[in-house]
Amino acid sequence: MPVHISDSAIFGNSWATPELRVLFDDAALVAGWIEVMALLAQTQAEFGLIPAESARQLAQACNTVILDEAFFAEAREDFERTNHSLLGLIRALQRRCPGDSGEWLCYGATVQDITDTQTARILVKVRSVFQTQLKGVAEVLCNLARLYQNAPMCGRTHGQPGLPITFGFKAAGWLDEMQRHRQRLDDLGTRLGVGQLAGGVGSLSSLGARGLALQQRFLDRLDLSTPAISWTASRDRLAEWLNLLALITATADRIGHEVYNLQRPEIGELGEGLTPGTVGSITMPQKRNPEISEHLGTLARQVRHQASQMMENLVHDHERDGRSWKGEWVILPAACLATGKALALLHDLLAHLEVNVGRMRGNLLATKGFVQAEALMLALAPKLGKQSAHALVHAIAMDAAEHCTPLCEAVLAEPKILAVLGREEIERLFDTGQATGYCAEMVDRVLGQVHAL
């Protein structure tokens, strides 16, 4: 039975999507390694480094090998016997190659040449999946920003009501952040899809007189870029990738955390769409828990820790260091799976988000005008000076809060304010519908930038 949660027969689909899981499972990974070995042999034969007939037989064996339980058991037994990460697989393949063709497997290549190259191939595919997912999230956020562009709500700072904003403004802020992640993902393409063929210490000394040309041909066949220099000990590309995944999932977590808080019954402005059959608690039947929002936080925390571990892995001894490099075998799949699931959940959350504009307006009114204190202060500032206006409004607000008096009522009873502002002007300042600043205009700017891409 599986031991990792992403492969759990019960819980697996909460931690990974089927689309990404198949890229990282044992069969796909080993098949990829074998394909890389076969293409390497064919390329080496073209350059006269190994016999052409042996390369043909070797490639045929690699292309027809059956990756069944017996094959994996055989490879595992040799791995456990030799304690070498790839030799068990090489020997299992060699036994399936006709004649002595298997002698030429991985000629002049080291483990990282095979594994790093296949990792690059996988991450290119994962990146494409994430690009599609982020585009879908951006489309839903565009719709929310446009639909609620002028829907007023409380803007909150330090967890408390601050000033009026619109929900479209909040959604546009999420969208703008996601757009930067899309740009980062696009920019990373040229650095991510880079293969590896370096030999024992990165010098290509084992690849003959035309080693650099052979390297180029081999990686071209795999649709990967050729590095200017070997990167067996330089893992910054992968660290950049992991940190980008941490950024993406952190944004998803931020959105989920906002829904989590605004779904509280005492606020009630947002809510996760309820799927029929969903149960919040086996002891409290009334519970409607923000399960998706919570799980976005769980996934994001995992990815942040994995990105942190990848930063540790940047430190290598000399030209190869298994302590750092082999850790990638654990954290890269886990982070990719968690990110893919987070993006799928985020899209589902936003596509079915319940937005209660009536409750948003009601919560604004429930502040009893205190969210208009800044507007009042700024209206007084030209006449009293900003600092003096702030001190006056602060004193009135604190007294009104203590006596549960609406701020407008307290202001209209203050002679110092009535001496410089008329009653109609004061009442206009407390119109929450007119106090959202340039929220709507900024929504337009964000939407304009999205459509320009």
C-alpha positions as CSV (number, residue, x, y, z in Angstrom):
1,M,0.0,0.0,0.0
2,P,1.2,3.6,-0.6
3,V,2.7,5.5,2.3
4,H,2.7,9.0,0.8
5,I,-0.5,10.9,1.1
6,S,-0.6,11.9,-2.6
7,D,-0.9,8.2,-3.5
8,S,-3.4,7.3,-0.8
9,A,-6.3,5.3,-2.1
10,I,-8.7,7.4,0.0
11,F,-7.1,10.8,0.3
12,G,-4.8,11.0,-2.8
13,N,-6.9,13.2,-4.9
14,S,-6.9,15.9,-2.2
15,W,-3.1,16.2,-2.5
16,A,-2.5,15.8,-6.2
17,T,-4.2,15.9,-9.6
18,P,-4.3,12.8,-11.8
19,E,-2.8,14.9,-14.6
20,L,0.4,15.6,-12.7
21,R,0.6,12.3,-10.7
22,V,1.2,10.3,-13.9
23,L,4.2,12.4,-14.7
24,F,5.9,11.5,-11.4
25,D,4.9,7.9,-10.8
26,D,7.5,5.1,-10.8
27,A,6.5,3.8,-14.2
28,A,6.7,7.2,-15.9
29,L,9.9,8.2,-14.2
30,V,11.7,4.9,-15.1
31,A,10.3,4.9,-18.6
32,G,11.7,8.5,-19.0
33,W,15.1,7.5,-17.8
34,I,15.2,4.5,-20.2
35,E,14.2,6.8,-23.1
36,V,17.0,9.2,-22.2
37,M,19.5,6.3,-22.1
38,A,18.3,5.0,-25.5
39,L,18.6,8.4,-27.2
40,L,22.0,8.9,-25.6
41,A,23.2,5.6,-27.1
42,Q,21.8,6.5,-30.6
43,T,23.5,9.9,-30.5
44,Q,26.8,8.4,-29.4
45,A,26.6,5.9,-32.2
46,E,26.1,8.8,-34.7
47,F,29.4,10.3,-33.4
48,G,31.2,7.0,-33.6
49,L,31.6,6.7,-29.9
50,I,29.8,3.3,-29.6
51,P,29.0,0.7,-32.3
52,A,26.0,1.5,-34.4
53,E,24.5,-2.0,-34.3
54,S,24.9,-2.1,-30.5
55,A,23.1,1.2,-30.2
56,R,20.3,0.0,-32.5
57,Q,19.8,-3.2,-30.4
58,L,20.1,-1.3,-27.2
59,A,17.5,1.3,-28.3
60,Q,15.1,-1.5,-29.5
61,A,15.4,-3.2,-26.1
62,C,14.7,0.0,-24.3
63,N,11.7,0.8,-26.4
64,T,10.2,-2.7,-25.9
65,V,11.0,-3.3,-22.3
66,I,8.0,-4.2,-20.1
67,L,8.0,-2.3,-16.9
68,D,6.1,-4.9,-14.8
69,E,6.5,-6.0,-11.2
70,A,9.2,-8.4,-12.1
71,F,11.3,-5.7,-13.7
72,F,11.0,-3.4,-10.8
73,A,11.8,-6.2,-8.3
74,E,14.9,-7.0,-10.3
75,A,16.0,-3.4,-10.4
76,R,15.3,-3.0,-6.7
77,E,17.3,-6.1,-5.7
78,D,20.4,-4.9,-7.6
79,F,20.0,-1.4,-6.2
80,E,19.9,-2.8,-2.7
81,R,22.8,-5.0,-3.4
82,T,25.0,-2.3,-4.9
83,N,23.6,0.7,-3.1
84,H,24.0,2.6,-6.3
85,S,21.0,4.6,-7.4
86,L,21.0,3.7,-11.1
87,L,23.0,0.5,-11.4
88,G,20.1,-1.7,-10.6
89,L,18.1,-0.3,-13.5
90,I,21.1,-0.5,-15.8
91,R,21.6,-4.1,-15.0
92,A,18.0,-5.0,-15.4
93,L,18.1,-3.4,-18.9
94,Q,21.3,-5.0,-19.8
95,R,19.8,-8.4,-19.2
96,R,17.2,-7.6,-21.8
97,C,19.6,-6.3,-24.5
98,P,20.7,-8.8,-27.1
99,G,24.3,-9.9,-27.2
100,D,26.7,-7.5,-25.7
101,S,24.8,-4.3,-26.7
102,G,23.9,-3.6,-23.1
103,E,27.6,-3.1,-22.3
104,W,27.2,0.4,-23.9
105,L,24.4,1.6,-21.7
106,C,25.2,5.0,-20.2
107,Y,28.7,5.0,-21.8
108,G,30.6,8.0,-20.4
109,A,27.4,9.2,-18.6
110,T,26.8,9.5,-14.9
111,V,23.6,9.2,-12.9
112,Q,22.8,12.9,-12.9
113,D,23.1,13.0,-16.7
114,I,20.1,10.7,-16.9
115,T,18.1,12.0,-13.9
116,D,18.7,15.7,-14.4
117,T,17.8,15.5,-18.0
118,Q,14.6,13.6,-17.3
119,T,13.7,16.0,-14.5
120,A,14.1,18.9,-16.9
121,R,11.7,17.1,-19.4
122,I,9.1,16.6,-16.6
123,L,9.3,20.1,-15.3
124,V,8.8,21.5,-18.8
125,K,5.5,19.5,-18.9
126,V,4.5,20.6,-15.4
127,R,5.2,24.2,-16.3
128,S,2.8,23.9,-19.2
129,V,0.1,22.5,-17.0
130,F,0.6,25.4,-14.5
131,Q,0.4,27.9,-17.3
132,T,-3.0,26.5,-18.3
133,Q,-4.2,26.4,-14.7
134,L,-3.1,30.0,-13.9
135,K,-4.8,31.2,-17.1
136,G,-8.0,29.6,-15.9
137,V,-7.7,31.2,-12.4
138,A,-7.0,34.6,-14.1
139,E,-10.2,34.3,-16.2
140,V,-12.3,33.7,-13.1
141,L,-10.7,36.6,-11.2
142,C,-11.3,38.8,-14.2
143,N,-15.0,38.0,-14.0
144,L,-15.2,38.7,-10.3
145,A,-13.3,42.0,-10.6
146,R,-15.6,43.2,-13.4
147,L,-18.8,42.0,-11.8
148,Y,-18.1,43.5,-8.4
149,Q,-16.1,46.5,-9.5
150,N,-18.4,48.9,-7.7
151,A,-19.7,46.7,-4.9
152,P,-18.7,48.5,-1.7
153,M,-17.4,46.7,1.3
154,C,-15.1,47.3,4.3
155,G,-11.4,47.5,3.7
156,R,-9.8,46.1,6.8
157,T,-6.4,46.7,8.3
158,H,-5.0,44.9,11.3
159,G,-8.2,42.9,11.3
160,Q,-10.4,45.9,11.9
161,P,-12.6,48.1,9.6
162,G,-10.5,50.8,7.9
163,L,-12.0,52.5,4.8
164,P,-14.5,51.5,2.2
165,I,-13.3,49.6,-0.9
166,T,-15.0,47.5,-3.4
167,F,-14.9,43.7,-3.7
168,G,-13.9,44.1,-7.3
169,F,-10.9,46.0,-6.1
170,K,-9.9,43.1,-3.8
171,A,-10.4,40.6,-6.6
172,A,-8.3,42.7,-9.0
173,G,-5.5,42.8,-6.4
174,W,-5.5,39.0,-6.4
175,L,-5.6,39.0,-10.2
176,D,-2.7,41.4,-10.5
177,E,-0.6,39.2,-8.2
178,M,-1.5,36.1,-10.3
179,Q,-0.5,37.9,-13.5
180,R,3.0,38.4,-12.1
181,H,3.2,34.7,-11.3
182,R,2.2,34.0,-14.9
183,Q,4.9,36.3,-16.2
184,R,7.5,34.7,-13.8
185,L,6.4,31.3,-15.1
186,D,6.9,32.4,-18.7
187,D,10.3,34.0,-18.0
188,L,11.5,30.8,-16.3
189,G,11.0,28.7,-19.4
190,T,14.4,29.4,-20.9
191,R,16.1,28.5,-17.6
192,L,14.0,25.5,-16.7
193,G,14.2,23.3,-19.8
194,V,18.0,22.7,-19.7
195,G,19.4,19.2,-20.0
196,Q,22.5,17.6,-18.6
197,L,25.3,15.6,-20.2
198,A,28.4,16.2,-18.2
199,G,30.1,13.0,-17.2
200,G,31.8,12.2,-13.9
201,V,32.8,15.7,-12.8
202,G,31.2,17.8,-15.5
203,S,34.1,18.0,-17.9
204,L,32.7,15.7,-20.7
205,S,36.1,14.0,-20.8
206,S,34.4,10.7,-21.5
207,L,32.6,11.8,-24.6
208,G,35.4,11.9,-27.1
209,A,36.8,14.5,-29.4
210,R,33.4,15.9,-30.3
211,G,31.9,15.8,-26.9
212,L,30.3,19.3,-27.0
213,A,28.7,18.6,-30.4
214,L,27.4,15.3,-29.1
215,Q,26.0,17.0,-26.1
216,Q,24.2,19.5,-28.3
217,R,22.7,16.8,-30.6
218,F,21.6,14.7,-27.7
219,L,19.7,17.5,-25.9
220,D,18.3,18.9,-29.2
221,R,16.7,15.5,-29.7
222,L,15.0,15.8,-26.3
223,D,13.8,19.4,-27.1
224,L,16.0,20.7,-24.2
225,S,18.4,23.6,-24.1
226,T,22.1,22.9,-23.9
227,P,23.8,24.5,-20.9
228,A,26.9,26.7,-21.4
229,I,28.6,24.7,-18.6
230,S,27.7,21.6,-16.6
231,W,25.3,22.2,-13.7
232,T,25.7,19.1,-11.6
233,A,26.5,21.2,-8.5
234,S,24.6,24.4,-9.6
235,R,21.0,23.9,-8.6
236,D,19.8,27.5,-8.8
237,R,17.4,26.7,-11.7
238,L,15.6,24.2,-9.5
239,A,15.7,26.6,-6.5
240,E,14.1,29.3,-8.6
241,W,11.4,26.9,-9.7
242,L,10.6,25.8,-6.1
243,N,10.5,29.4,-4.9
244,L,8.1,30.3,-7.7
245,L,5.8,27.4,-6.7
246,A,6.0,28.8,-3.1
247,L,5.0,32.2,-4.4
248,I,2.1,30.8,-6.4
249,T,0.7,28.7,-3.6
250,A,1.2,31.6,-1.1
251,T,-1.1,33.7,-3.2
252,A,-3.6,30.9,-3.3
253,D,-3.3,30.6,0.4
254,R,-3.8,34.4,0.8
255,I,-7.0,34.2,-1.2
256,G,-8.2,31.2,0.7
257,H,-7.4,32.8,4.0
258,E,-9.5,35.8,3.0
259,V,-12.4,33.6,2.2
260,Y,-11.9,31.7,5.4
261,N,-12.2,34.9,7.4
262,L,-15.0,36.5,5.4
263,Q,-17.1,33.4,5.6
264,R,-17.3,33.6,9.4
265,P,-21.0,34.0,10.2
266,E,-20.4,37.3,12.1
267,I,-19.0,38.7,8.8
268,G,-20.7,36.6,6.1
269,E,-19.5,38.5,3.1
270,L,-18.0,35.6,1.2
271,G,-18.6,31.8,1.2
272,E,-17.4,28.7,-0.5
273,G,-19.9,27.3,-2.8
274,L,-21.6,24.3,-1.1
275,T,-21.3,21.0,-3.0
276,P,-24.3,18.8,-2.3
277,G,-23.3,16.1,0.1
278,T,-20.6,18.1,1.8
279,V,-20.4,17.5,5.6
280,G,-18.5,19.9,7.9
281,S,-18.5,17.9,11.1
282,I,-19.6,14.4,12.4
283,T,-20.4,15.9,15.8
284,M,-21.9,19.4,14.8
285,P,-24.3,18.8,12.0
286,Q,-24.8,22.5,11.4
287,K,-21.2,23.2,10.5
288,R,-20.4,24.5,7.0
289,N,-16.6,24.7,7.1
290,P,-14.3,26.5,4.6
291,E,-12.6,23.2,3.6
292,I,-11.1,24.4,0.3
293,S,-9.7,27.6,1.9
294,E,-8.2,25.6,4.7
295,H,-6.6,23.1,2.4
296,L,-5.1,25.8,0.3
297,G,-3.2,26.8,3.4
298,T,-2.1,23.3,4.1
299,L,-0.7,22.8,0.6
300,A,1.0,26.2,0.6
301,R,2.8,25.5,3.9
302,Q,4.1,22.2,2.5
303,V,5.5,24.0,-0.6
304,R,7.1,26.8,1.4
305,H,9.0,24.2,3.4
306,Q,10.0,22.3,0.3
307,A,11.3,25.6,-1.3
308,S,13.3,26.2,1.9
309,Q,14.8,22.7,1.7
310,M,15.7,23.4,-1.9
311,M,17.6,26.5,-0.8
312,E,19.6,24.3,1.6
313,N,20.4,22.0,-1.4
314,L,22.1,24.9,-3.2
315,V,25.1,24.3,-1.0
316,H,27.2,21.5,-2.6
317,D,30.6,20.0,-1.9
318,H,32.9,20.2,-4.9
319,E,31.4,18.8,-8.2
320,R,28.8,16.5,-6.8
321,D,27.1,16.1,-3.5
322,G,24.4,13.4,-3.0
323,R,23.4,14.9,0.3
324,S,22.0,17.9,-1.5
325,W,21.1,16.5,-4.9
326,K,19.2,13.4,-3.9
327,G,16.8,15.5,-1.7
328,E,15.4,16.9,-5.0
329,W,13.9,13.4,-5.7
330,V,11.6,13.9,-2.7
331,I,10.8,17.6,-2.8
332,L,10.4,18.3,-6.5
333,P,7.5,15.9,-7.1
334,A,5.9,16.8,-3.8
335,A,6.0,20.5,-4.5
336,C,4.7,20.1,-8.0
337,L,1.9,17.9,-7.0
338,A,0.8,20.2,-4.2
339,T,1.0,23.3,-6.4
340,G,-1.1,21.6,-9.1
341,K,-3.7,20.6,-6.6
342,A,-3.7,24.1,-5.0
343,L,-4.4,25.7,-8.4
344,A,-7.2,23.3,-9.1
345,L,-8.8,24.0,-5.8
346,L,-8.3,27.7,-6.2
347,H,-10.1,27.7,-9.5
348,D,-12.9,25.7,-8.0
349,L,-13.2,28.1,-5.0
350,L,-13.3,31.2,-7.1
351,A,-15.6,29.8,-9.8
352,H,-18.2,28.9,-7.2
353,L,-17.6,31.8,-4.7
354,E,-20.7,33.1,-3.0
355,V,-20.5,36.9,-2.8
356,N,-23.0,38.6,-0.5
357,V,-23.1,42.2,-1.5
358,G,-25.9,42.9,0.8
359,R,-23.9,41.7,3.8
360,M,-20.9,43.8,2.6
361,R,-23.0,46.9,2.6
362,G,-24.6,46.0,5.9
363,N,-21.2,45.6,7.5
364,L,-20.2,49.0,6.2
365,L,-23.3,50.5,7.8
366,A,-22.7,48.6,11.0
367,T,-19.5,50.6,11.5
368,K,-21.8,53.6,12.3
369,G,-19.8,55.9,10.0
370,F,-16.4,55.3,11.6
371,V,-15.0,54.2,8.3
372,Q,-15.5,57.7,7.0
373,A,-13.2,59.2,9.7
374,E,-10.4,59.7,7.1
375,A,-12.7,61.6,4.7
376,L,-13.7,63.9,7.5
377,M,-10.1,64.5,8.6
378,L,-9.1,65.3,5.1
379,A,-12.0,67.7,4.7
380,L,-10.9,69.5,7.9
381,A,-7.2,69.5,7.1
382,P,-7.1,72.6,4.8
383,K,-8.8,74.6,7.5
384,L,-7.3,73.2,10.6
385,G,-4.1,71.6,9.4
386,K,-3.7,67.9,9.0
387,Q,-2.2,67.0,12.4
388,S,-4.8,69.2,14.2
389,A,-7.6,67.7,12.2
390,H,-6.4,64.2,13.0
391,A,-6.3,64.9,16.7
392,L,-9.8,66.4,16.7
393,V,-11.4,63.5,14.7
394,H,-9.5,61.0,16.8
395,A,-10.8,62.5,20.1
396,I,-14.4,62.6,18.7
397,A,-14.2,59.0,17.4
398,M,-12.8,57.6,20.6
399,D,-15.6,59.3,22.6
400,A,-18.3,58.2,20.2
401,A,-17.1,54.6,20.2
402,E,-17.1,54.5,24.0
403,H,-20.7,55.8,24.1
404,C,-21.9,53.7,21.0
405,T,-22.8,56.9,19.2
406,P,-22.7,57.0,15.3
407,L,-19.7,59.1,14.3
408,C,-21.8,61.4,12.1
409,E,-24.1,62.2,15.0
410,A,-21.1,62.9,17.2
411,V,-19.5,65.1,14.5
412,L,-22.7,67.1,14.0
413,A,-22.7,67.9,17.8
414,E,-19.1,69.2,17.7
415,P,-18.9,73.0,17.5
416,K,-15.3,73.0,16.4
417,I,-16.3,71.1,13.2
418,L,-19.5,73.0,12.6
419,A,-17.5,76.2,12.6
420,V,-15.6,75.1,9.5
421,L,-17.9,72.6,7.7
422,G,-21.6,72.8,6.9
423,R,-24.1,70.1,7.9
424,E,-24.8,69.1,4.2
425,E,-21.1,68.8,3.5
426,I,-20.6,66.6,6.6
427,E,-23.5,64.4,5.6
428,R,-22.0,64.0,2.1
429,L,-18.8,62.8,3.7
430,F,-20.6,60.0,5.4
431,D,-22.1,58.6,2.2
432,T,-20.3,55.3,2.0
433,G,-21.2,54.9,-1.7
434,Q,-19.0,57.9,-2.6
435,A,-16.0,56.9,-0.5
436,T,-14.2,54.1,-2.4
437,G,-11.5,56.3,-3.9
438,Y,-10.2,55.1,-7.2
439,C,-11.0,51.4,-6.6
440,A,-13.1,51.2,-9.8
441,E,-10.5,52.9,-11.9
442,M,-7.7,50.6,-10.6
443,V,-9.9,47.6,-11.5
444,D,-10.1,48.9,-15.1
445,R,-6.3,49.3,-15.2
446,V,-5.7,45.7,-14.0
447,L,-8.2,44.4,-16.5
448,G,-6.7,46.4,-19.2
449,Q,-3.3,45.0,-18.5
450,V,-4.6,41.4,-18.5
451,H,-6.4,41.9,-21.9
452,A,-3.2,43.5,-23.3
453,L,-1.2,40.3,-22.7
